[in-house]
Amino acid sequence: MKTTVVSILGTNLDRRGRNAKRWDKWRPNIALCQQDDLIVDKLILLHEPGFARLAEQVKDDIWTVSPETQVIFYQVDFSNPWDFESVYSQLYDFSQKQQFRPDDEELLIHITTGTHVAQICLYLLTETNYLPGKLFQTSPGNKENPTVGHYQIIDLDLSRYDQIASRFNQESVTAVDYLKSGIETRNPNFNKMIEQLEKVSLLSKEPMLITGATGAGKTQLVKRIFELKHQRGQVTGKFVVVNCATLLGDKAMSALFGHSKGAFTGAAEARKGLLKEADGGLLFLDEIAELGLDEQAMLLRAIEEKRYLPLGADKEIESNFQLVAGTNNNMNRIVSEGKFREDLLARINLWGYQLPSLKERIEDLEPNLDFELSQFAKKAGHMVSFNKAAREKYLAFAKSPTSLWKANFRDLNSSVTRMATLSEGGRISVDLVDDEIVRLKEYWSDGADGDSFGPDSQKTDSQIAQLVGEKAALDIDLFDKYLLMGVSQVCKGSSSMADAGRKLFNVSRQNKKSNNDSHRLKQILAKYDLSFDDFG
């Protein structure tokens, strides 16, 4: 493995004059290339514009003592070297522009030169893995060896110091925002889950299990997890997505684990398989409950040992991948039915997260609506927006109990795409919203909401909304909705409140000394801000 060093040019310590006497003095960036047990293959030397000549001299002197070392210049502009924000920004930009390969090279961050502010910034960028390497320090030698000196690898874990780490919490906030695609979500439970997921994504390489209904955003979230880890240099391989429902029969084993040439009829060439393709990266197995039991057994070993035997092969191969599994099934039920291995579920469910449906986080519909509009604008090349009345009408419908959002965010994406495509002059009108509401109602009318109970749940939601208003209906439990519907039917078929009360409390009224049925009914209706007259 080759060694790359990142270092700042020492404007005083590396200078020491241009004559031969400079070789009698310790110079940090020269000395780090003179160590007997350290071969520096590449030195990335950061310097300010006014010190280009000194940088060239250092490069020439390094070639004299270590001709195998490649010196690469990177120019920084520390206009105020003691301004923390300015220095951090310059070094952060440098870390983002580099293509470090932790699996192929050892990266050392030299912190002997530069101001104390620059050294602190290098500490922080290394600790947060923006610079995926180890801290490295050099020091002068003794009288017998004054110019070469010594070096030391520094083991410093800043995460142990909460007070220091809290000062740089903004990096974590940025990562959380990235996982949410920049959407300012409002659901507290969802936000709390994403905050933990951000920490787990950067601190753990163990498997994850992401569950949730179709269209809840599992694939998009896992892709963001991969991109975040890739930004921090934690994965160097590919993001491989596999829908296990498409892996049928004998082809499933070959597709996942590969096969040798001649392993079966038609295997004219060897195939490396998807697990090998994900080596060094992240493998997302969506709909993992659809995997066969044989594939599950091989997958378990591949997760635990990072080794497996391709189909028809006599030699094992290695693949160091991180697994994220996805499903919309109840995995405990699938295990109890004997369709999924209990030991595999235990292994992949170390970090388990349930993505809520759109209905379960309806307060996030509006920011997601704006997100979908911005995504459409990027594809179409022009802005699209609602007029005020159209937006209010669409949101009122979208948040009402009659809106099922059966396919979750996919339904929302399709809805916005239709309206935006048909909009004139980039404005979505009330007429377009009316047409879209009719379309969505027809689409959802072919079946009941999967989260509701009872054959007429959609009709019930609609009738409750007519009684108490769409906004108030959002706060009524399903149990109370059915209770209120029963009360409504009795009231509509009764001549007076007393008549309705006698019918509703026909048993309990027999055990009361005073049968004030009207008062009891009035109390129930008042809970929903209703009166007997509201039923006609």
C-alpha positions in Angstrom: 0.0 0.0 0.0 1.4 3.4 -1.0 1.7 6.3 1.4 0.4 9.8 0.7 1.1 12.7 3.0 -0.8 16.0 3.2 1.3 18.8 4.6 1.3 22.6 4.8 4.5 24.4 3.7 6.4 25.8 6.7 7.2 29.3 5.7 9.8 29.6 8.5 10.8 26.0 9.3 11.2 24.9 5.7 13.0 28.1 4.6 16.4 28.0 6.3 18.2 29.9 3.4 19.1 28.9 -0.1 22.8 28.0 0.4 24.3 24.7 1.4 24.0 25.4 5.2 20.2 24.7 5.0 21.2 21.0 4.9 22.6 21.3 8.4 19.2 22.3 9.9 16.0 20.4 10.5 13.2 21.2 8.0 9.9 19.3 8.6 8.8 18.6 5.1 12.3 17.5 4.0 12.8 15.4 7.1 9.5 13.4 6.7 10.9 12.1 3.4 14.2 11.1 5.1 12.8 8.5 7.6 14.4 5.1 7.2 11.1 3.2 7.9 8.7 5.5 6.0 8.5 5.7 2.3 6.5 8.7 1.1 5.1 8.0 -2.4 3.3 11.3 -2.7 3.4 14.5 -0.8 0.6 17.0 -1.3 2.1 20.3 -0.3 -0.3 23.2 0.6 1.1 26.7 0.2 0.0 30.2 -0.2 0.5 32.2 -3.5 3.4 34.3 -2.2 5.5 31.2 -1.3 5.6 29.4 -4.7 9.4 29.9 -4.9 10.0 28.4 -1.5 7.7 25.5 -2.4 9.8 24.8 -5.6 13.0 24.8 -3.5 11.4 22.3 -1.0 10.4 20.1 -3.9 13.9 20.1 -5.4 15.4 19.3 -2.0 13.0 16.4 -1.5 14.0 15.0 -4.9 17.6 15.0 -3.7 16.9 12.9 -0.6 13.9 10.9 -1.9 13.6 10.8 -5.7 10.7 8.3 -5.5 8.5 10.9 -3.8 6.1 12.8 -6.1 5.5 16.3 -4.8 2.1 17.9 -5.8 1.4 21.6 -5.0 -2.0 22.8 -3.9 -2.5 26.5 -3.5 -4.5 27.9 -0.6 -5.3 31.5 0.3 -5.1 32.0 4.1 -5.8 35.8 3.8 -6.0 35.8 7.6 -4.2 32.7 8.9 -5.6 33.3 12.4 -9.3 33.4 11.2 -10.7 30.0 12.0 -13.7 30.2 9.6 -11.5 31.3 6.7 -8.8 28.6 7.3 -11.3 25.8 7.9 -13.2 26.8 4.7 -10.0 26.6 2.6 -9.0 23.2 4.0 -12.5 21.8 3.8 -12.7 22.8 0.1 -9.3 21.0 -0.4 -10.7 17.8 1.3 -13.7 17.8 -1.1 -11.7 18.2 -4.2 -9.3 15.3 -3.5 -10.0 11.7 -4.6 -8.4 9.8 -1.7 -8.5 6.0 -1.8 -8.3 4.6 1.7 -8.3 1.0 0.5 -5.3 1.6 -1.8 -3.2 4.2 0.0 -2.3 5.1 3.5 -3.0 8.8 4.1 -1.0 10.7 6.7 -2.0 14.3 7.7 1.2 16.2 8.8 0.4 18.7 11.5 3.8 20.0 12.4 3.8 23.0 10.1 1.2 25.8 9.6 -0.4 28.0 12.3 -2.2 26.5 15.3 -5.5 27.4 13.7 -4.6 25.4 10.6 -3.4 22.5 12.8 -6.7 22.4 14.6 -8.6 22.5 11.4 -6.6 19.5 10.1 -7.4 17.7 13.4 -11.1 18.3 12.8 -11.2 17.3 9.2 -9.4 14.1 10.0 -11.6 13.3 12.9 -14.8 13.7 10.9 -13.2 11.6 8.1 -13.3 14.3 5.5 -9.6 13.6 5.3 -9.7 9.8 5.7 -6.3 9.3 7.2 -4.1 9.4 10.4 -2.6 12.4 12.1 1.2 12.5 11.7 3.8 14.7 13.5 7.5 15.2 13.0 10.1 16.6 15.4 13.8 17.6 15.4 16.4 15.0 16.3 19.4 14.9 18.7 23.0 16.1 18.1 23.9 12.8 16.4 20.9 13.1 14.0 19.8 16.7 13.9 18.3 17.0 10.4 16.2 13.8 10.0 14.6 13.8 13.5 11.6 11.6 14.4 8.0 11.1 13.5 4.9 9.8 15.3 1.4 8.7 14.4 -1.1 10.5 16.7 -4.1 8.5 18.1 -6.6 11.1 19.0 -10.4 10.4 19.2 -12.1 13.8 19.5 -15.5 12.1 19.7 -14.7 11.3 23.4 -14.7 15.0 24.2 -18.4 16.1 24.0 -17.6 19.8 24.7 -15.3 20.0 21.6 -17.5 17.9 19.4 -20.6 20.0 20.1 -18.9 23.1 18.7 -18.8 21.4 15.3 -22.3 19.9 15.4 -23.1 21.8 12.2 -21.4 19.0 10.1 -24.0 16.6 11.6 -26.8 18.9 10.9 -25.7 19.2 7.3 -25.6 15.4 7.0 -29.1 15.0 8.4 -30.4 17.6 6.0 -28.7 15.7 3.1 -30.4 12.4 4.1 -33.7 14.3 4.0 -32.9 15.6 0.5 -32.9 19.1 1.8 -36.6 18.9 2.7 -37.5 20.7 6.0 -39.6 17.9 7.4 -41.8 18.7 10.4 -42.7 15.2 11.8 -40.8 14.9 15.1 -40.6 11.1 15.0 -39.3 11.1 11.5 -36.7 13.8 12.2 -35.5 11.9 15.3 -35.1 8.7 13.3 -33.1 10.5 10.6 -30.8 12.1 13.2 -29.9 8.7 14.6 -29.6 7.2 11.1 -27.0 9.9 10.2 -24.9 8.8 13.2 -25.3 5.1 12.4 -24.4 5.7 8.8 -21.1 7.3 9.6 -20.1 5.2 12.6 -21.2 1.7 11.7 -20.5 -0.7 8.8 -23.0 -3.3 10.1 -26.1 -4.3 8.2 -29.3 -2.2 8.3 -33.0 -3.1 7.7 -35.2 -0.3 6.3 -38.9 -1.2 6.4 -41.9 0.7 5.2 -44.8 0.7 2.7 -44.2 0.8 -1.0 -43.4 4.4 -2.0 -42.3 5.5 1.5 -38.9 6.4 0.1 -36.7 3.4 1.1 -34.5 3.4 -2.1 -34.0 7.1 -2.1 -33.0 7.1 1.5 -30.5 4.3 1.1 -29.0 6.0 -1.9 -28.5 9.1 0.2 -26.8 7.0 2.9 -24.4 5.7 0.3 -23.6 9.1 -1.1 -23.0 10.5 2.5 -20.6 7.6 3.2 -18.9 8.1 -0.1 -18.4 11.8 0.6 -16.6 10.9 3.9 -14.4 8.3 2.2 -16.0 5.4 4.0 -16.9 3.5 0.9 -14.9 3.4 -2.4 -17.0 0.9 -4.3 -20.3 1.0 -6.1 -23.9 1.4 -4.9 -25.6 -1.8 -6.1 -29.4 -2.0 -6.0 -31.1 -5.4 -6.3 -34.9 -6.0 -6.2 -35.0 -9.6 -4.8 -38.5 -10.0 -6.2 -36.9 -10.2 -9.7 -34.5 -13.0 -8.7 -36.4 -16.1 -9.6 -35.5 -19.8 -9.5 -32.0 -20.9 -10.3 -31.0 -17.6 -11.6 -31.2 -16.0 -8.2 -28.1 -17.8 -6.9 -26.0 -17.0 -10.0 -27.1 -13.3 -10.0 -26.2 -12.7 -6.4 -23.1 -14.9 -5.9 -21.9 -15.4 -9.5 -20.9 -18.7 -11.1 -18.0 -20.4 -12.8 -17.7 -21.2 -16.5 -19.7 -24.3 -17.2 -21.5 -24.3 -13.8 -24.8 -25.1 -15.5 -26.2 -25.3 -19.0 -25.8 -22.0 -20.7 -23.0 -20.8 -18.4 -20.6 -20.1 -21.3 -18.7 -17.5 -19.3 -17.9 -16.9 -15.6 -20.0 -14.3 -13.8 -18.8 -12.4 -10.8 -22.2 -11.7 -9.3 -23.8 -8.7 -7.6 -22.1 -9.3 -4.2 -18.7 -9.0 -5.8 -19.8 -6.0 -7.8 -20.6 -4.3 -4.5 -17.1 -5.0 -3.1 -15.9 -1.9 -1.1 -19.4 -0.3 -1.6 -23.0 -0.7 -0.4 -25.4 -3.4 -1.5 -29.1 -2.6 -1.2 -31.3 -5.8 -1.3 -34.8 -4.5 -1.6 -37.7 -6.8 -1.0 -35.3 -9.1 0.8 -38.2 -11.3 2.1 -38.5 -12.6 -1.5 -35.1 -14.4 -1.3 -35.2 -18.2 -1.3 -33.9 -20.1 1.8 -30.8 -21.3 0.0 -29.8 -17.8 -1.0 -30.5 -16.6 2.6 -28.1 -19.2 4.0 -25.3 -18.1 1.6 -26.0 -14.4 2.3 -25.7 -14.9 6.0 -22.2 -16.4 5.6 -21.2 -13.7 3.2 -22.3 -11.0 5.7 -20.5 -12.6 8.6 -17.3 -13.8 6.9 -17.1 -11.6 3.8 -16.5 -14.9 1.9 -18.7 -17.2 -0.2 -18.6 -19.8 -2.9 -19.9 -18.9 -6.3 -22.1 -21.4 -8.1 -20.1 -24.3 -9.5 -16.8 -22.9 -8.2 -14.2 -24.8 -6.0 -12.6 -21.7 -4.6 -14.1 -19.0 -2.3 -14.0 -15.4 -3.2 -14.1 -12.3 -0.9 -16.3 -9.2 -1.0 -16.2 -6.6 1.7 -19.6 -4.8 1.2 -22.1 -3.2 3.6 -25.6 -4.6 3.4 -28.8 -2.6 3.6 -32.0 -4.6 3.3 -35.4 -3.3 2.5 -38.9 -4.7 2.8 -42.6 -3.8 3.1 -43.4 -7.1 4.8 -43.8 -7.9 8.5 -40.5 -9.9 8.8 -41.5 -11.5 12.1 -44.6 -12.9 10.5 -42.5 -14.1 7.5 -40.1 -15.9 9.9 -43.0 -17.5 11.8 -44.3 -18.9 8.5 -40.9 -20.5 7.8 -40.2 -18.4 4.8 -37.2 -16.4 6.2 -34.3 -17.5 8.4 -34.5 -16.2 11.9 -30.7 -16.0 12.3 -30.5 -13.9 9.1 -33.2 -11.5 10.3 -31.3 -11.1 13.6 -28.1 -10.3 11.7 -29.6 -7.7 9.3 -31.8 -6.1 11.9 -29.0 -4.8 14.1 -30.1 -1.3 12.9 -33.7 -1.4 12.0 -35.8 1.6 10.9 -39.4 1.8 9.9 -40.2 4.6 7.4 -43.6 6.1 8.1 -46.1 6.4 5.3 -47.1 9.8 3.9 -50.4 9.6 5.8 -48.5 9.0 9.0 -46.5 12.2 8.5 -49.1 14.3 6.8 -47.5 17.4 8.2 -44.6 16.8 5.8 -46.8 16.8 2.7 -46.5 20.5 2.1 -42.6 20.7 2.1 -42.6 17.5 0.0 -45.0 19.2 -2.4 -42.5 22.1 -2.8 -39.7 19.5 -3.3 -41.6 17.8 -6.1 -42.2 21.1 -7.8 -38.5 21.9 -7.7 -37.6 18.5 -9.0 -40.0 18.9 -11.9 -38.5 22.3 -12.6 -35.0 20.8 -12.9 -36.2 18.2 -15.4 -38.4 20.5 -17.4 -36.1 23.5 -17.4 -38.7 26.0 -16.2 -40.4 26.9 -12.9 -43.9 25.8 -12.1 -46.0 27.0 -9.1 -49.6 27.1 -7.8 -51.7 30.2 -7.7 -52.8 30.9 -4.1 -56.3 29.5 -4.4 -55.2 26.4 -6.2 -52.5 25.6 -3.6 -54.9 26.1 -0.7 -57.5 23.8 -2.4 -54.9 21.1 -3.2 -53.5 21.1 0.3 -56.9 20.9 1.9 -57.7 17.9 -0.2 -54.3 16.3 0.2 -54.5 16.5 4.1 -58.1 15.4 4.3 -59.2 11.9 5.5 -60.5 11.1 2.0 -56.9 11.2 0.6 -55.5 7.7 0.9 -52.0 8.2 -0.7 -51.9 4.5 -1.2 -48.5 4.6 -3.1 -47.2 7.3 -0.7 -44.7 9.7 -2.2 -45.0 8.1 -5.6 -48.6 9.2 -5.7 -47.5 12.7 -4.8 -44.8 12.7 -7.4 -47.2 11.5 -10.1 -49.8 14.1 -9.0 -47.4 17.0 -9.2 -46.0 15.8 -12.5 -49.5 15.7 -14.1 -50.5 19.2 -12.9 -47.1 20.8 -13.7 -47.1 19.3 -17.2 -50.6 20.6 -18.0 -50.0 24.0 -16.4 -50.1 27.1 -18.7 -47.4 29.7 -18.2 -45.9 27.7 -15.3 -49.0 28.3 -13.1 -51.2 25.5 -11.7 -54.8 26.7 -11.6 -57.9 25.7 -9.6 -59.3 24.0 -12.6 -56.2 21.8 -12.9 -56.4 21.0 -9.1 -60.1 20.1 -9.5 -59.3 17.7 -12.4 -56.5 16.1 -10.4 -58.7 15.6 -7.3 -61.2 13.7 -9.4 -58.4 11.6 -10.9 -56.9 10.7 -7.5 -60.4 9.9 -6.1 -61.1 7.5 -9.0 -57.6 6.0 -8.6 -58.1 5.4 -4.9 -61.7 4.2 -5.1 -60.8 0.7 -6.3 -59.9 -0.4 -2.8 -59.9 0.6 0.8 -57.0 2.2 2.6 -54.6 -0.5 3.7 -54.3 1.2 7.1 -58.1 1.3 7.7 -60.4 -1.4 9.0 -63.9 -2.0 7.7 -65.3 -2.2 4.2 -66.5 1.5 4.0 -63.5 3.3 5.5 -63.2 5.8 2.6 -66.9 6.5 2.7 -66.7 6.9 6.5 -63.9 9.4 6.2 -65.8 11.4 3.7 -69.0 11.5 5.8 -67.1 12.5 9.0 -65.3 15.3 7.1 -68.8 16.6 6.0 -70.0 16.6 9.6 -67.1 18.2 11.4 -65.0 19.7 8.7 -61.9 18.3 7.0 -59.4 19.8 9.4 -61.2 18.6 12.6 -61.6 15.1 11.0 -57.9 14.6 10.9 -57.8 14.5 14.8 -60.5 11.9 15.2 -59.5 8.3 15.8 -60.9 5.5 13.6 -62.8 4.1 16.6 -64.5 7.4 17.3 -65.3 7.8 13.6 -67.3 4.6 13.5 -68.9 5.6 16.8 -69.9 9.0 15.4 -71.3 7.4 12.2 -73.6 5.2 14.3 -74.8 8.2 16.3 -75.3 10.1 13.1 -77.5 7.3 11.6 -79.7 7.1 14.8 -80.1 10.9 14.9 -81.1 11.1 11.3 -83.8 8.5 11.9 -85.2 10.1 15.1 -87.8 12.8 15.6 -86.1 14.5 18.6 -82.9 14.4 20.7 -84.8 12.5 23.4 -86.0 9.9 20.9 -82.5 9.4 19.7 -81.2 9.2 23.2 -83.7 6.4 24.1 -82.5 4.4 21.1 -78.8 4.9 21.8 -78.9 4.2 25.6 -81.7 1.6 25.5 -79.9 -0.8 27.9 -78.0 1.5 30.3 -81.0 3.8 30.8 -82.8 0.9 32.6 -80.2 1.0 35.4 -80.4 4.8 36.0 -82.8 6.5 38.4 -83.0 9.6 36.2 -83.2 8.9 32.4 -81.8 12.1 31.0 -81.0 10.6 27.6 -81.0 14.0 25.8 -78.2 15.3 28.1 -76.1 12.2 27.6 -76.4 12.6 23.8 -75.7 16.3 23.9 -72.4 15.7 25.7 -71.3 13.2 23.1 -72.2 15.6 20.2 -70.5 18.5 22.0 -67.2 16.6 22.0 -67.2 17.1 18.2 -68.8 20.6 18.3 -72.1 19.2 16.9 -75.7 19.6 17.8 -78.8 17.5 17.0 -79.9 20.0 14.4 -76.8 19.4 12.4 -78.3 16.0 11.3 -81.4 17.6 9.7 
